[in-house]
Amino acid sequence: MAASETVLIVGAGSGLSASLAKLCAAEGMKVALAARDIEKLRPLAEQTGAGLHRCDASDAAAVSALFAKLDDDSGAPDLVVYNASGRYRGAIDTLEAEKLAQAVTVTALGGFYVAQAAAIRMLARGKGSILLTGATASVKGLPGSTAFAMGKFALRGMAQCLARELAPRNIHVAHFIIDGGIGTTGGRTELTGEDKWLDPDAIAREYLHIHRQHRSAWTWEVELRPWVESF
């Protein structure tokens, strides 16, 4: 089953995206990684055999070009994961409107551009999964997190709309609330003696699990957090 599948990870980096790329490659999936800076991804590409694609997710034309390239190279992805975020933070009296708008564009509009391009192709094929990465800020606003929360709340709203719209057409849309910091190595830490950080490998396994859920029991949203994280 997995041997013929392809996955596209947009906003790829060294944490969750790297774990997911390695897991998917180990499962026999063909991996494509997209980011503004692809040079940092070359070691990961060598490990996983992934194709690298330079793409600014906040640019609709760049996203369109990315999917057109994939159409020519390997066909439309079976699984699309959106991990890009605009992480501009600050107190309300210090926020700059232009920087806030750019952050929201990356987090929310970028998610829309990617989800729309993926959905169009998956609708034509009759199947597929679109997984969108959220955060604590998707459901809980915190001081200094105005720009981040605006983008993440919007992404979650879109995910809920798309899950309801596309599920009847055999396209699985799910949103992940990553409530806590992601560790680089995961597991317990000697510094705290507690499971302070989310293990990126454990998160990746949940993403793949959701992609492979039976349609009779689909999940539209998953919350993942260490037990030490309050909620």
C-alpha positions as a Markdown table, in Angstrom:
| # | Residue | x | y | z |
|---|---|---|---|---|
| 1 | Met | 0.0 | 0.0 | 0.0 |
| 2 | Ala | 2.6 | 2.6 | 1.1 |
| 3 | Ala | 5.1 | 1.7 | -1.5 |
| 4 | Ser | 3.1 | 3.5 | -4.2 |
| 5 | Glu | 2.3 | 6.6 | -2.0 |
| 6 | Thr | 3.8 | 10.0 | -2.2 |
| 7 | Val | 4.0 | 12.6 | 0.5 |
| 8 | Leu | 4.7 | 16.4 | 0.3 |
| 9 | Ile | 5.8 | 18.3 | 3.4 |
| 10 | Val | 5.6 | 22.1 | 3.1 |
| 11 | Gly | 7.5 | 24.2 | 5.5 |
| 12 | Ala | 10.0 | 21.4 | 6.1 |
| 13 | Gly | 12.7 | 21.7 | 8.7 |
| 14 | Ser | 14.8 | 19.8 | 11.2 |
| 15 | Gly | 12.2 | 18.8 | 13.8 |
| 16 | Leu | 8.8 | 17.2 | 13.1 |
| 17 | Ser | 9.2 | 17.4 | 9.3 |
| 18 | Ala | 12.5 | 15.5 | 9.5 |
| 19 | Ser | 10.9 | 12.8 | 11.6 |
| 20 | Leu | 7.9 | 12.5 | 9.3 |
| 21 | Ala | 10.1 | 12.4 | 6.2 |
| 22 | Lys | 12.3 | 9.6 | 7.7 |
| 23 | Leu | 9.2 | 7.6 | 8.8 |
| 24 | Cys | 7.5 | 7.9 | 5.4 |
| 25 | Ala | 10.6 | 7.0 | 3.6 |
| 26 | Ala | 11.1 | 4.0 | 5.8 |
| 27 | Glu | 7.5 | 3.0 | 5.0 |
| 28 | Gly | 8.3 | 3.0 | 1.3 |
| 29 | Met | 6.7 | 6.3 | 0.4 |
| 30 | Lys | 8.3 | 8.8 | -2.0 |
| 31 | Val | 9.0 | 12.1 | -0.2 |
| 32 | Ala | 9.0 | 15.7 | -1.4 |
| 33 | Leu | 10.2 | 18.5 | 0.9 |
| 34 | Ala | 9.3 | 22.2 | 0.2 |
| 35 | Ala | 10.7 | 25.2 | 2.1 |
| 36 | Arg | 12.1 | 28.7 | 1.4 |
| 37 | Asp | 15.6 | 27.5 | 2.3 |
| 38 | Ile | 16.3 | 24.1 | 0.9 |
| 39 | Glu | 20.0 | 24.1 | 1.5 |
| 40 | Lys | 19.4 | 23.2 | 5.2 |
| 41 | Leu | 17.4 | 20.2 | 4.0 |
| 42 | Arg | 20.1 | 18.5 | 1.9 |
| 43 | Pro | 21.3 | 16.2 | 4.6 |
| 44 | Leu | 17.7 | 15.0 | 5.2 |
| 45 | Ala | 17.2 | 14.6 | 1.5 |
| 46 | Glu | 20.3 | 12.4 | 1.3 |
| 47 | Gln | 18.9 | 10.2 | 4.2 |
| 48 | Thr | 15.5 | 9.8 | 2.8 |
| 49 | Gly | 15.9 | 10.2 | -1.0 |
| 50 | Ala | 13.5 | 13.1 | -0.8 |
| 51 | Gly | 13.1 | 15.6 | -3.6 |
| 52 | Leu | 13.8 | 19.2 | -2.6 |
| 53 | His | 11.6 | 22.1 | -3.8 |
| 54 | Arg | 12.2 | 25.8 | -3.1 |
| 55 | Cys | 8.8 | 27.4 | -2.3 |
| 56 | Asp | 7.6 | 30.3 | -0.3 |
| 57 | Ala | 4.2 | 29.1 | 0.9 |
| 58 | Ser | 2.9 | 32.7 | 1.4 |
| 59 | Asp | 3.2 | 33.2 | -2.4 |
| 60 | Ala | 0.2 | 31.7 | -4.3 |
| 61 | Ala | 2.1 | 31.6 | -7.6 |
| 62 | Ala | 5.0 | 29.7 | -5.9 |
| 63 | Val | 2.6 | 27.1 | -4.5 |
| 64 | Ser | 1.0 | 26.7 | -7.8 |
| 65 | Ala | 4.4 | 26.2 | -9.5 |
| 66 | Leu | 5.3 | 23.6 | -6.8 |
| 67 | Phe | 2.3 | 21.5 | -7.4 |
| 68 | Ala | 2.7 | 21.8 | -11.2 |
| 69 | Lys | 6.3 | 20.5 | -10.8 |
| 70 | Leu | 5.1 | 17.6 | -8.7 |
| 71 | Asp | 2.4 | 16.8 | -11.3 |
| 72 | Asp | 5.2 | 16.4 | -13.9 |
| 73 | Asp | 7.7 | 14.6 | -11.6 |
| 74 | Ser | 5.7 | 12.1 | -9.6 |
| 75 | Gly | 2.0 | 13.0 | -9.8 |
| 76 | Ala | -0.2 | 14.5 | -7.2 |
| 77 | Pro | 0.8 | 13.6 | -3.6 |
| 78 | Asp | -1.3 | 11.1 | -1.6 |
| 79 | Leu | -0.5 | 12.9 | 1.6 |
| 80 | Val | 0.2 | 16.7 | 2.0 |
| 81 | Val | 1.4 | 18.1 | 5.3 |
| 82 | Tyr | 1.5 | 21.8 | 6.0 |
| 83 | Asn | 4.0 | 22.8 | 8.7 |
| 84 | Ala | 4.9 | 26.4 | 7.8 |
| 85 | Ser | 4.2 | 29.1 | 10.4 |
| 86 | Gly | 4.8 | 32.8 | 10.8 |
| 87 | Arg | 6.3 | 33.2 | 14.3 |
| 88 | Tyr | 6.2 | 37.0 | 14.8 |
| 89 | Arg | 5.5 | 37.8 | 18.5 |
| 90 | Gly | 5.4 | 40.9 | 20.6 |
| 91 | Ala | 3.3 | 43.1 | 22.9 |
| 92 | Ile | 0.4 | 44.8 | 21.3 |
| 93 | Asp | 2.0 | 48.2 | 21.6 |
| 94 | Thr | 5.1 | 47.0 | 19.7 |
| 95 | Leu | 3.5 | 45.0 | 16.9 |
| 96 | Glu | 4.1 | 46.3 | 13.3 |
| 97 | Ala | 1.1 | 45.8 | 11.1 |
| 98 | Glu | 3.2 | 44.8 | 8.1 |
| 99 | Lys | 5.1 | 42.1 | 10.0 |
| 100 | Leu | 1.9 | 40.8 | 11.5 |
| 101 | Ala | 0.2 | 40.6 | 8.1 |
| 102 | Gln | 3.2 | 38.6 | 6.8 |
| 103 | Ala | 3.1 | 36.2 | 9.7 |
| 104 | Val | -0.6 | 35.6 | 9.3 |
| 105 | Thr | -0.1 | 35.2 | 5.5 |
| 106 | Val | 2.4 | 32.4 | 6.0 |
| 107 | Thr | 0.4 | 30.6 | 8.7 |
| 108 | Ala | -3.1 | 30.9 | 7.4 |
| 109 | Leu | -3.1 | 32.0 | 3.7 |
| 110 | Gly | -0.2 | 29.7 | 3.0 |
| 111 | Gly | -2.1 | 26.8 | 4.5 |
| 112 | Phe | -5.0 | 27.7 | 2.2 |
| 113 | Tyr | -2.9 | 27.9 | -0.9 |
| 114 | Val | -1.4 | 24.5 | -0.2 |
| 115 | Ala | -4.7 | 22.9 | 0.9 |
| 116 | Gln | -6.5 | 24.2 | -2.2 |
| 117 | Ala | -3.9 | 23.0 | -4.6 |
| 118 | Ala | -3.9 | 19.6 | -2.9 |
| 119 | Ala | -7.6 | 19.3 | -2.7 |
| 120 | Ile | -8.1 | 20.1 | -6.4 |
| 121 | Arg | -5.8 | 17.2 | -7.3 |
| 122 | Met | -7.2 | 14.8 | -4.7 |
| 123 | Leu | -10.8 | 15.5 | -5.8 |
| 124 | Ala | -9.8 | 14.5 | -9.4 |
| 125 | Arg | -8.2 | 11.3 | -8.0 |
| 126 | Gly | -11.0 | 10.6 | -5.5 |
| 127 | Lys | -8.8 | 10.2 | -2.4 |
| 128 | Gly | -6.0 | 11.8 | -0.3 |
| 129 | Ser | -5.1 | 13.3 | 3.1 |
| 130 | Ile | -4.3 | 16.9 | 4.0 |
| 131 | Leu | -2.8 | 17.3 | 7.5 |
| 132 | Leu | -2.4 | 20.8 | 9.0 |
| 133 | Thr | -0.1 | 21.6 | 11.9 |
| 134 | Gly | -1.5 | 23.8 | 14.6 |
| 135 | Ala | -0.3 | 24.8 | 18.1 |
| 136 | Thr | -1.4 | 25.8 | 21.5 |
| 137 | Ala | -2.2 | 29.1 | 19.8 |
| 138 | Ser | -4.8 | 27.4 | 17.7 |
| 139 | Val | -7.2 | 27.2 | 20.6 |
| 140 | Lys | -5.8 | 29.5 | 23.3 |
| 141 | Gly | -4.6 | 33.1 | 23.0 |
| 142 | Leu | -1.7 | 34.0 | 25.2 |
| 143 | Pro | 0.0 | 37.4 | 25.9 |
| 144 | Gly | 2.4 | 38.4 | 23.2 |
| 145 | Ser | 1.1 | 35.8 | 20.8 |
| 146 | Thr | -1.4 | 37.9 | 18.9 |
| 147 | Ala | 0.0 | 37.4 | 15.4 |
| 148 | Phe | 0.7 | 33.7 | 15.9 |
| 149 | Ala | -2.8 | 33.1 | 17.4 |
| 150 | Met | -4.5 | 35.0 | 14.6 |
| 151 | Gly | -2.8 | 32.8 | 12.0 |
| 152 | Lys | -3.3 | 29.5 | 13.9 |
| 153 | Phe | -7.0 | 30.2 | 14.8 |
| 154 | Ala | -7.6 | 30.9 | 11.1 |
| 155 | Leu | -5.8 | 27.7 | 10.0 |
| 156 | Arg | -7.9 | 25.6 | 12.4 |
| 157 | Gly | -11.1 | 27.2 | 11.1 |
| 158 | Met | -10.2 | 26.4 | 7.6 |
| 159 | Ala | -9.3 | 22.8 | 8.6 |
| 160 | Gln | -12.7 | 22.3 | 10.2 |
| 161 | Cys | -14.5 | 23.7 | 7.1 |
| 162 | Leu | -12.5 | 21.5 | 4.7 |
| 163 | Ala | -12.9 | 18.4 | 6.8 |
| 164 | Arg | -16.7 | 18.7 | 6.6 |
| 165 | Glu | -16.6 | 19.6 | 2.9 |
| 166 | Leu | -14.2 | 17.0 | 1.7 |
| 167 | Ala | -14.8 | 14.0 | 3.9 |
| 168 | Pro | -17.9 | 13.0 | 1.8 |
| 169 | Arg | -15.6 | 13.0 | -1.2 |
| 170 | Asn | -13.0 | 10.7 | 0.4 |
| 171 | Ile | -10.5 | 13.3 | 1.3 |
| 172 | His | -9.3 | 13.2 | 4.9 |
| 173 | Val | -8.5 | 16.6 | 6.4 |
| 174 | Ala | -7.1 | 16.8 | 9.9 |
| 175 | His | -5.7 | 19.4 | 12.2 |
| 176 | Phe | -3.0 | 18.7 | 14.8 |
| 177 | Ile | -2.8 | 20.8 | 18.0 |
| 178 | Ile | 0.8 | 20.5 | 19.1 |
| 179 | Asp | 0.5 | 21.7 | 22.6 |
| 180 | Gly | 4.0 | 22.1 | 23.9 |
| 181 | Gly | 7.6 | 22.3 | 22.7 |
| 182 | Ile | 9.0 | 19.7 | 20.3 |
| 183 | Gly | 12.3 | 18.2 | 21.5 |
| 184 | Thr | 15.2 | 17.7 | 19.1 |
| 185 | Thr | 15.9 | 14.2 | 20.5 |
| 186 | Gly | 12.6 | 13.6 | 22.2 |
| 187 | Gly | 11.8 | 11.5 | 25.3 |
| 188 | Arg | 12.8 | 12.2 | 28.9 |
| 189 | Thr | 15.4 | 14.8 | 29.7 |
| 190 | Glu | 18.1 | 14.7 | 32.4 |
| 191 | Leu | 17.6 | 18.4 | 33.1 |
| 192 | Thr | 14.0 | 18.0 | 34.3 |
| 193 | Gly | 13.5 | 14.3 | 34.9 |
| 194 | Glu | 10.1 | 14.7 | 33.2 |
| 195 | Asp | 8.6 | 14.3 | 29.7 |
| 196 | Lys | 8.9 | 18.0 | 29.1 |
| 197 | Trp | 9.2 | 17.9 | 25.3 |
| 198 | Leu | 7.1 | 16.2 | 22.6 |
| 199 | Asp | 9.1 | 13.6 | 20.8 |
| 200 | Pro | 9.1 | 14.4 | 17.1 |
| 201 | Asp | 9.2 | 10.8 | 16.2 |
| 202 | Ala | 6.1 | 10.1 | 18.3 |
| 203 | Ile | 4.3 | 13.0 | 16.6 |
| 204 | Ala | 5.3 | 11.7 | 13.2 |
| 205 | Arg | 3.8 | 8.3 | 14.0 |
| 206 | Glu | 0.5 | 9.9 | 14.8 |
| 207 | Tyr | 0.5 | 11.9 | 11.5 |
| 208 | Leu | 1.0 | 8.7 | 9.6 |
| 209 | His | -1.7 | 6.9 | 11.7 |
| 210 | Ile | -4.2 | 9.6 | 10.9 |
| 211 | His | -3.4 | 9.3 | 7.2 |
| 212 | Arg | -4.0 | 5.6 | 7.3 |
| 213 | Gln | -7.2 | 5.7 | 9.4 |
| 214 | His | -10.2 | 3.7 | 8.0 |
| 215 | Arg | -12.8 | 6.0 | 6.5 |
| 216 | Ser | -15.4 | 4.7 | 8.9 |
| 217 | Ala | -13.5 | 6.2 | 11.8 |
| 218 | Trp | -11.8 | 9.4 | 10.6 |
| 219 | Thr | -10.4 | 12.0 | 13.0 |
| 220 | Trp | -10.6 | 15.6 | 12.1 |
| 221 | Glu | -8.5 | 17.0 | 15.0 |
| 222 | Val | -5.8 | 15.6 | 17.3 |
| 223 | Glu | -4.3 | 17.2 | 20.4 |
| 224 | Leu | -0.8 | 16.1 | 21.4 |
| 225 | Arg | 0.9 | 17.3 | 24.5 |
| 226 | Pro | 3.3 | 16.0 | 27.2 |
| 227 | Trp | 1.6 | 15.0 | 30.5 |
| 228 | Val | 3.4 | 17.9 | 32.2 |
| 229 | Glu | 1.7 | 20.5 | 29.9 |
| 230 | Ser | -1.4 | 22.1 | 31.5 |
| 231 | Phe | -4.6 | 22.4 | 29.4 |
